[in-house]
Amino acid sequence: MIKRSQLFGAKTRVTFSLPADESSGVVSVVGSFNEWTPGSHELVTRRDGTRSVSVTLASGTHRFRYLASDGHWFDDEHADLIDDQGGVLTL
């Protein structure tokens, strides 16, 4: 799930959230906003059975994917668009 919260100016807080699944180990959201660097934005496990991380992004188009510690890349079905290069958010 992707939640967007408009902040002051042209910024949006985007919260990336997934069900907590211990089998996938650590999961990071990587994308154009963090130069595709694994580990920059790791999803943290919450008490409600989810894992999530919030990122403040400028207006524009951002590409992203999730990367599990086992090397598995996957997309979020809640992205504005998914193509052969991953998910797209337009803010």
ZAFIKE-409602 format. One record per atom (N, C-alpha, C): residue number from 1; residue in three letters; atom name; x, y, z. Coordinates in steps of 0.1 Angstrom, whole numbers, always signed. Each point is the difference from the previous one (the first is absolute). Layout:
! residues N
nr; rest; atom; xx; yy; zz
NUM; ALA; CA; X; Y; Z .
...
//
This chain:
! residues 91
nr; rest; atom; xx; yy; zz
1; MET; N; +8; -12; +0 .
1; MET; CA; -8; +12; +0 .
1; MET; C; +9; +12; +0 .
2; ILE; N; -5; +11; -6 .
2; ILE; CA; +8; +12; -1 .
2; ILE; C; -10; +11; +5 .
3; LYS; N; +5; +7; +10 .
3; LYS; CA; -8; +11; +6 .
3; LYS; C; +7; +13; -3 .
4; ARG; N; -7; +11; -4 .
4; ARG; CA; +6; +13; -3 .
4; ARG; C; -6; +10; +9 .
5; SER; N; +9; +8; +5 .
5; SER; CA; -5; +11; +9 .
5; SER; C; +7; +13; -5 .
6; GLN; N; -8; +10; -4 .
6; GLN; CA; +6; +12; -6 .
6; GLN; C; +6; +8; +12 .
7; LEU; N; +12; +5; -2 .
7; LEU; CA; +7; +8; +10 .
7; LEU; C; +0; +15; -6 .
8; PHE; N; +5; +9; +8 .
8; PHE; CA; +2; +14; -5 .
8; PHE; C; +9; +0; -12 .
9; GLY; N; -4; +9; -9 .
9; GLY; CA; +8; +2; -12 .
9; GLY; C; -3; -11; -10 .
10; ALA; N; +10; -4; -8 .
10; ALA; CA; -2; -10; -10 .
10; ALA; C; +5; -14; +4 .
11; LYS; N; -1; -3; +13 .
11; LYS; CA; +5; -12; +5 .
11; LYS; C; -12; -9; +4 .
12; THR; N; +2; -13; -1 .
12; THR; CA; -10; -10; +5 .
12; THR; C; +7; -11; +8 .
13; ARG; N; -6; -4; +11 .
13; ARG; CA; +6; -11; +8 .
13; ARG; C; -7; -13; -6 .
14; VAL; N; +8; -9; -5 .
14; VAL; CA; -5; -12; -6 .
14; VAL; C; +4; -11; +10 .
15; THR; N; -10; -8; +4 .
15; THR; CA; +2; -11; +9 .
15; THR; C; -2; -13; -8 .
16; PHE; N; +10; -8; -1 .
16; PHE; CA; +0; -13; -7 .
16; PHE; C; -2; -10; +11 .
17; SER; N; -11; -9; -2 .
17; SER; CA; -3; -9; +10 .
17; SER; C; -3; -14; -6 .
18; LEU; N; +5; -10; +6 .
18; LEU; CA; -2; -14; -4 .
18; LEU; C; -4; -9; +12 .
19; PRO; N; -7; -11; -3 .
19; PRO; CA; -2; -10; +11 .
19; PRO; C; +14; -5; +5 .
20; ALA; N; +1; -1; +13 .
20; ALA; CA; +13; -6; +6 .
20; ALA; C; +1; -14; -4 .
21; ASP; N; +11; -4; -6 .
21; ASP; CA; +2; -14; -5 .
21; ASP; C; +14; -3; +4 .
22; GLU; N; +2; -8; +10 .
22; GLU; CA; +13; -3; +5 .
22; GLU; C; +9; -7; -10 .
23; SER; N; -6; -7; -9 .
23; SER; CA; +7; -8; -10 .
23; SER; C; +8; +8; -9 .
24; SER; N; -4; +13; -2 .
24; SER; CA; +8; +8; -10 .
24; SER; C; +11; +8; +7 .
25; GLY; N; +1; -1; +13 .
25; GLY; CA; +11; +7; +7 .
25; GLY; C; -3; +15; +0 .
26; VAL; N; +11; +7; -1 .
26; VAL; CA; +0; +15; -1 .
26; VAL; C; -5; +4; -14 .
27; VAL; N; -9; +10; -1 .
27; VAL; CA; -4; +5; -12 .
27; VAL; C; +3; +15; -1 .
28; SER; N; +5; +5; -11 .
28; SER; CA; +3; +14; -2 .
28; SER; C; -9; +5; -12 .
29; VAL; N; -4; +13; +1 .
29; VAL; CA; -6; +6; -12 .
29; VAL; C; +12; +8; -7 .
30; VAL; N; +2; -3; -12 .
30; VAL; CA; +11; +7; -7 .
30; VAL; C; -6; +6; -13 .
31; GLY; N; +6; +11; -4 .
31; GLY; CA; -5; +7; -12 .
31; GLY; C; +8; +12; -4 .
32; SER; N; -6; +7; -9 .
32; SER; CA; +7; +12; -5 .
32; SER; C; +2; +11; +11 .
33; PHE; N; -8; -1; +11 .
33; PHE; CA; +2; +10; +11 .
33; PHE; C; +11; -3; +9 .
34; ASN; N; +6; -12; -1 .
34; ASN; CA; +12; -3; +9 .
34; ASN; C; +11; -7; -8 .
35; GLU; N; +0; +4; -13 .
35; GLU; CA; +10; -5; -9 .
35; GLU; C; +1; -16; -1 .
36; TRP; N; -11; -6; +2 .
36; TRP; CA; -1; -15; +0 .
36; TRP; C; +9; -7; +10 .
37; THR; N; +2; +6; +11 .
37; THR; CA; +9; -5; +10 .
37; THR; C; -7; -9; +10 .
38; PRO; N; +3; -13; +0 .
38; PRO; CA; -6; -9; +10 .
38; PRO; C; +3; +4; +14 .
39; GLY; N; -9; -1; +9 .
39; GLY; CA; +2; +2; +14 .
39; GLY; C; -2; +15; +4 .
40; SER; N; -1; +9; -10 .
40; SER; CA; -3; +14; +4 .
40; SER; C; -13; +2; +7 .
41; HIS; N; -10; -7; -5 .
41; HIS; CA; -13; +1; +6 .
41; HIS; C; -6; -14; +3 .
42; GLU; N; +4; -6; +11 .
42; GLU; CA; -4; -13; +4 .
42; GLU; C; -14; +1; +7 .
43; LEU; N; -9; -9; -4 .
43; LEU; CA; -13; -1; +6 .
43; LEU; C; +1; -6; +14 .
44; VAL; N; -6; +6; +10 .
44; VAL; CA; +1; -4; +14 .
44; VAL; C; -13; -7; +4 .
45; THR; N; +1; -12; +7 .
45; THR; CA; -11; -7; +4 .
45; THR; C; -8; +7; +11 .
46; ARG; N; -13; +0; -2 .
46; ARG; CA; -9; +7; +10 .
46; ARG; C; -8; -10; +8 .
47; ARG; N; -6; +4; +10 .
47; ARG; CA; -8; -9; +9 .
47; ARG; C; -13; -5; -7 .
48; ASP; N; -4; +8; -10 .
48; ASP; CA; -13; -4; -7 .
48; ASP; C; +2; -10; -11 .
49; GLY; N; +12; -6; -1 .
49; GLY; CA; +2; -11; -10 .
49; GLY; C; +4; +5; -13 .
50; THR; N; +4; +13; -1 .
50; THR; CA; +5; +6; -12 .
50; THR; C; +15; +4; +2 .
51; ARG; N; +6; +3; -11 .
51; ARG; CA; +13; +7; +0 .
51; ARG; C; -1; +12; -9 .
52; SER; N; +6; +11; +4 .
52; SER; CA; -1; +12; -8 .
52; SER; C; +12; +10; +2 .
53; VAL; N; +1; +9; -9 .
53; VAL; CA; +9; +11; +1 .
53; VAL; C; -6; +12; -7 .
54; SER; N; +3; +12; +5 .
54; SER; CA; -5; +13; -6 .
54; SER; C; +12; +7; -6 .
55; VAL; N; -3; +6; -11 .
55; VAL; CA; +10; +8; -8 .
55; VAL; C; -6; +13; -4 .
56; THR; N; +7; +11; +2 .
56; THR; CA; -5; +13; -5 .
56; THR; C; +5; +2; -14 .
57; LEU; N; -9; +2; -9 .
57; LEU; CA; +4; +2; -14 .
57; LEU; C; -5; +13; -6 .
58; ALA; N; +7; +5; -10 .
58; ALA; CA; -4; +12; -7 .
58; ALA; C; -10; -3; -10 .
59; SER; N; -8; +9; -5 .
59; SER; CA; -9; -2; -11 .
59; SER; C; +7; -5; -12 .
60; GLY; N; -6; -9; -8 .
60; GLY; CA; +6; -5; -12 .
60; GLY; C; -3; -15; -1 .
61; THR; N; +8; -6; -9 .
61; THR; CA; -2; -15; -2 .
61; THR; C; +12; -7; +6 .
62; HIS; N; -3; -11; +8 .
62; HIS; CA; +10; -7; +7 .
62; HIS; C; -2; -15; -4 .
63; ARG; N; +11; -7; -3 .
63; ARG; CA; +0; -14; -2 .
63; ARG; C; +4; -8; +12 .
64; PHE; N; -5; -12; +3 .
64; PHE; CA; +4; -7; +12 .
64; PHE; C; -3; -15; -2 .
65; ARG; N; +7; -8; +8 .
65; ARG; CA; -3; -14; +2 .
65; ARG; C; +4; -4; +14 .
66; TYR; N; -5; -11; +4 .
66; TYR; CA; +5; -6; +13 .
66; TYR; C; +11; -10; -2 .
67; LEU; N; +9; -1; +9 .
67; LEU; CA; +11; -10; +0 .
67; LEU; C; +1; -7; +13 .
68; ALA; N; -2; -13; +0 .
68; ALA; CA; +1; -8; +12 .
68; ALA; C; +15; -4; +2 .
69; SER; N; +3; -3; +12 .
69; SER; CA; +14; -3; +3 .
69; SER; C; +5; -13; -7 .
70; ASP; N; -9; -8; -5 .
70; ASP; CA; +4; -12; -8 .
70; ASP; C; +2; +3; -14 .
71; GLY; N; +0; +13; -4 .
71; GLY; CA; +2; +4; -14 .
71; GLY; C; -12; +1; -9 .
72; HIS; N; -12; -3; +6 .
72; HIS; CA; -12; +0; -8 .
72; HIS; C; -6; +14; -2 .
73; TRP; N; -1; +4; -12 .
73; TRP; CA; -6; +13; -3 .
73; TRP; C; -15; -2; -3 .
74; PHE; N; -9; +9; +5 .
74; PHE; CA; -14; -1; -3 .
74; PHE; C; -6; +14; +0 .
75; ASP; N; -12; +1; -6 .
75; ASP; CA; -7; +13; -2 .
75; ASP; C; -12; +1; +10 .
76; ASP; N; -5; +12; +1 .
76; ASP; CA; -12; +2; +8 .
76; ASP; C; -12; +3; -9 .
77; GLU; N; -10; -9; +1 .
77; GLU; CA; -12; +1; -8 .
77; GLU; C; -7; +13; +1 .
78; HIS; N; +3; +8; +11 .
78; HIS; CA; -7; +13; +2 .
78; HIS; C; +8; +12; -6 .
79; ALA; N; +10; -3; -8 .
79; ALA; CA; +7; +11; -7 .
79; ALA; C; -9; +6; -10 .
80; ASP; N; +2; +12; -4 .
80; ASP; CA; -8; +6; -11 .
80; ASP; C; +1; -7; -13 .
81; LEU; N; +12; -6; -2 .
81; LEU; CA; +3; -7; -13 .
81; LEU; C; +10; -11; +3 .
82; ILE; N; -1; -11; -6 .
82; ILE; CA; +11; -10; +1 .
82; ILE; C; +4; -4; -14 .
83; ASP; N; +13; +1; -3 .
83; ASP; CA; +4; -4; -13 .
83; ASP; C; +12; -10; +1 .
84; ASP; N; +7; -2; -10 .
84; ASP; CA; +12; -9; +0 .
84; ASP; C; +11; +5; +9 .
85; GLN; N; +0; +12; +4 .
85; GLN; CA; +10; +6; +8 .
85; GLN; C; -4; +2; +15 .
86; GLY; N; -12; -4; +3 .
86; GLY; CA; -5; +1; +14 .
86; GLY; C; -12; +9; +1 .
87; GLY; N; -2; +5; +12 .
87; GLY; CA; -11; +8; +3 .
87; GLY; C; +3; +15; -2 .
88; VAL; N; -11; +8; -2 .
88; VAL; CA; +1; +14; -2 .
88; VAL; C; -10; +7; +9 .
89; LEU; N; +5; +11; +7 .
89; LEU; CA; -9; +9; +7 .
89; LEU; C; +1; +13; -6 .
90; THR; N; -11; +7; -2 .
90; THR; CA; -1; +13; -5 .
90; THR; C; -6; +9; +11 .
91; LEU; N; +8; +9; +5 .
91; LEU; CA; -4; +9; +11 .
91; LEU; C; -2; +14; -5 .
//
